[in-house]
Amino acid sequence: MKYQQAILTLTLAVAFLAPGAQAERADRAKPMNVEADSLRYDDVNQTSVFTGRVVVTKGTIIIRGAKVDVKQDPEGYQFGLVTAEPGKRAFFRQKRDGVDEYIEGEGDTIEYDGRADRVKFIGRAEMRRYRGTAVSDETSGALITYDNTTDQFAVDGNPGGATPANPGGRVRATLAPRPGASAPAPAPAASAPLRSSTTLGGEKR
């Protein structure tokens, strides 16, 4: 059963992400800018806690939540934990490299790992892909992990049963055909109807 679930996850990843398009690579090296109602900063531990209508931007990345805890390691990589207001969900959005597409997701909490370039949507998780302004694909579950470096994601629907994080206890996905998919071949033209003949073997009847 676990093997079959792994195959399903891989299939969803391939279908969801069009070949040749990747997450915006330049975002990883961009500075993180934050707006919030308040900030508590600890220079010794290199941690920052932003609270109140927090908006984070990092290149094409946009993150929104009620509270964001940010930690920076000695190499300069940033790690963020985004918490939503009660009854709402935290938000994440990022452009894909070289195409007019965006990845967008929500969850009760969001974890951003700058070193691994990975995002996790935790609790009532939902993820969508936009082509321009139109939703192309979407999926939901209890936990969605999106890896920017490989442009793959995994969805956990909590096979053990329903939980408040995923009341249905199942993964749900809607996957649209990729642009340029082969159109079905046209139906063959109908044959001309047969007409009765007044001759048989070249002679009149």
C-alpha positions as CSV (number, residue, x, y, z in Angstrom):
1,M,0.0,0.0,0.0
2,K,2.8,2.4,0.9
3,Y,4.4,1.7,-2.5
4,Q,1.2,2.5,-4.3
5,Q,0.8,5.7,-2.4
6,A,4.3,6.7,-3.4
7,I,3.6,6.1,-7.1
8,L,0.4,8.2,-6.8
9,T,2.4,11.1,-5.3
10,L,5.0,10.9,-8.1
11,T,2.3,10.8,-10.7
12,L,0.5,13.9,-9.2
13,A,3.8,15.8,-9.1
14,V,4.6,15.1,-12.8
15,A,1.0,16.0,-13.9
16,F,0.8,19.1,-11.8
17,L,4.1,20.7,-12.9
18,A,4.7,21.4,-16.6
19,P,8.1,20.3,-17.8
20,G,10.9,22.9,-18.2
21,A,9.3,25.4,-15.8
22,Q,10.9,25.8,-12.4
23,A,10.3,27.9,-9.3
24,E,11.9,31.4,-9.5
25,R,15.6,30.6,-8.8
26,A,16.6,34.2,-8.0
27,D,14.2,34.3,-5.0
28,R,16.5,32.3,-2.9
29,A,19.2,35.0,-2.9
30,K,16.9,38.0,-2.4
31,P,16.5,39.8,0.9
32,M,13.5,39.1,3.1
33,N,11.3,42.2,3.7
34,V,8.7,42.1,6.4
35,E,5.8,44.4,7.4
36,A,4.0,43.9,10.7
37,D,2.3,45.6,13.7
38,S,5.2,44.7,16.0
39,L,8.6,43.1,16.0
40,R,10.7,41.4,18.7
41,Y,14.4,40.8,17.6
42,D,17.1,38.7,19.3
43,D,20.5,39.5,17.9
44,V,22.3,36.8,19.9
45,N,20.1,34.0,18.6
46,Q,19.4,35.7,15.2
47,T,15.6,35.4,15.6
48,S,12.8,37.8,14.8
49,V,9.2,37.5,15.8
50,F,6.7,39.6,13.7
51,T,3.1,39.8,14.9
52,G,-0.1,41.5,13.6
53,R,-1.1,41.4,9.9
54,V,2.4,40.2,8.8
55,V,3.4,40.5,5.1
56,V,6.7,39.0,3.9
57,T,8.2,39.5,0.5
58,K,11.3,37.8,-0.8
59,G,11.7,38.3,-4.6
60,T,8.5,37.0,-6.1
61,I,7.6,35.2,-2.8
62,I,4.7,36.7,-0.8
63,I,3.7,35.3,2.6
64,R,0.9,36.5,4.8
65,G,-0.1,35.5,8.4
66,A,-0.9,36.7,11.9
67,K,2.6,35.8,13.2
68,V,5.9,35.0,11.6
69,D,8.9,33.6,13.4
70,V,12.1,34.0,11.4
71,K,15.5,32.5,12.2
72,Q,18.8,33.0,10.3
73,D,21.6,30.5,10.4
74,P,25.4,31.4,10.4
75,E,25.4,30.9,6.6
76,G,22.6,33.5,6.1
77,Y,19.8,31.1,5.3
78,Q,16.4,32.1,6.6
79,F,13.8,29.8,8.1
80,G,10.2,31.0,8.8
81,L,7.2,29.7,10.6
82,V,3.9,31.4,9.6
83,T,0.9,31.1,11.9
84,A,-2.6,32.2,10.8
85,E,-5.3,34.0,12.8
86,P,-7.9,31.7,14.4
87,G,-10.3,30.5,11.8
88,K,-8.1,31.7,8.9
89,R,-5.1,30.2,7.0
90,A,-1.6,31.5,6.3
91,F,-0.8,32.3,2.7
92,F,2.1,31.7,0.3
93,R,2.7,32.7,-3.4
94,Q,5.7,32.4,-5.7
95,K,6.3,32.9,-9.5
96,R,7.6,30.0,-11.6
97,D,10.8,30.7,-13.6
98,G,10.4,31.6,-17.3
99,V,6.6,31.2,-17.6
100,D,3.6,33.2,-16.6
101,E,2.7,30.8,-13.8
102,Y,2.4,31.0,-10.0
103,I,2.3,28.5,-7.2
104,E,-0.1,29.5,-4.4
105,G,-0.9,27.8,-1.2
106,E,-2.6,28.0,2.2
107,G,-2.5,26.2,5.5
108,D,-3.1,26.7,9.3
109,T,0.7,27.1,9.5
110,I,3.4,27.4,6.8
111,E,7.0,26.4,7.2
112,Y,9.6,28.0,4.9
113,D,13.1,26.5,4.7
114,G,15.5,28.8,2.9
115,R,18.4,26.4,2.9
116,A,16.4,23.4,1.4
117,D,14.2,25.9,-0.6
118,R,11.1,24.0,0.6
119,V,7.7,25.0,1.7
120,K,5.2,23.1,3.9
121,F,1.5,23.8,4.2
122,I,0.3,22.2,7.4
123,G,-3.4,21.8,8.4
124,R,-6.3,22.3,6.0
125,A,-3.6,22.6,3.3
126,E,-4.4,23.7,-0.2
127,M,-2.2,24.4,-3.2
128,R,-3.0,25.9,-6.6
129,R,-1.2,26.6,-9.9
130,Y,-2.2,29.6,-11.9
131,R,-1.6,30.2,-15.6
132,G,-1.8,33.9,-15.8
133,T,-4.9,34.7,-13.6
134,A,-6.7,31.4,-14.2
135,V,-6.5,28.4,-11.8
136,S,-5.0,25.5,-13.7
137,D,-4.5,22.8,-11.1
138,E,-5.3,22.5,-7.4
139,T,-4.9,19.9,-4.6
140,S,-5.6,19.6,-0.9
141,G,-4.8,17.5,2.1
142,A,-3.6,17.5,5.6
143,L,0.0,18.3,4.7
144,I,1.5,19.5,1.4
145,T,5.3,19.7,0.9
146,Y,6.5,21.7,-2.1
147,D,10.2,21.4,-3.1
148,N,11.3,24.4,-5.1
149,T,14.6,22.8,-6.2
150,T,13.0,19.9,-7.9
151,D,9.5,21.4,-8.6
152,Q,7.9,18.4,-7.0
153,F,5.4,18.1,-4.2
154,A,3.9,15.5,-1.9
155,V,0.4,15.5,-0.3
156,D,-0.6,13.6,2.8
157,G,-4.3,13.1,3.2
158,N,-3.8,11.4,6.6
159,P,-4.6,7.8,5.5
160,G,-5.3,6.9,9.2
161,G,-8.6,8.7,9.0
162,A,-10.2,12.1,9.1
163,T,-8.8,14.9,11.4
164,P,-9.7,18.5,12.0
165,A,-6.8,19.4,9.7
166,N,-8.4,17.3,6.9
167,P,-12.0,16.4,7.7
168,G,-12.3,14.1,4.7
169,G,-9.1,12.2,5.4
170,R,-8.3,12.1,1.7
171,V,-6.2,13.8,-0.9
172,R,-8.1,15.7,-3.6
173,A,-6.6,17.0,-6.8
174,T,-7.9,18.6,-10.0
175,L,-5.3,18.5,-12.8
176,A,-5.8,20.4,-16.1
177,P,-4.2,19.3,-19.4
178,R,-1.0,21.0,-20.3
179,P,-1.1,23.6,-23.1
180,G,-0.3,22.0,-26.5
181,A,-1.7,18.6,-25.6
182,S,-2.6,16.7,-28.7
183,A,-6.1,17.2,-29.9
184,P,-8.2,14.1,-30.8
185,A,-7.9,13.0,-34.4
186,P,-10.9,14.1,-36.5
187,A,-13.5,11.5,-37.3
188,P,-13.2,9.9,-40.8
189,A,-15.5,11.4,-43.4
190,A,-18.7,9.4,-43.9
191,S,-18.8,7.2,-47.0
192,A,-21.0,8.2,-49.9
193,P,-24.3,6.2,-50.0
194,L,-24.5,3.3,-52.5
195,R,-26.8,3.9,-55.5
196,S,-28.8,1.2,-57.2
197,S,-27.5,0.3,-60.7
198,T,-29.6,-0.4,-63.9
199,T,-26.9,-2.7,-65.3
200,L,-25.4,-6.0,-64.2
201,G,-21.9,-6.9,-65.5
202,G,-22.1,-3.9,-68.0
203,E,-25.4,-5.1,-69.5
204,K,-28.7,-3.5,-69.0
205,R,-31.2,-5.5,-67.0
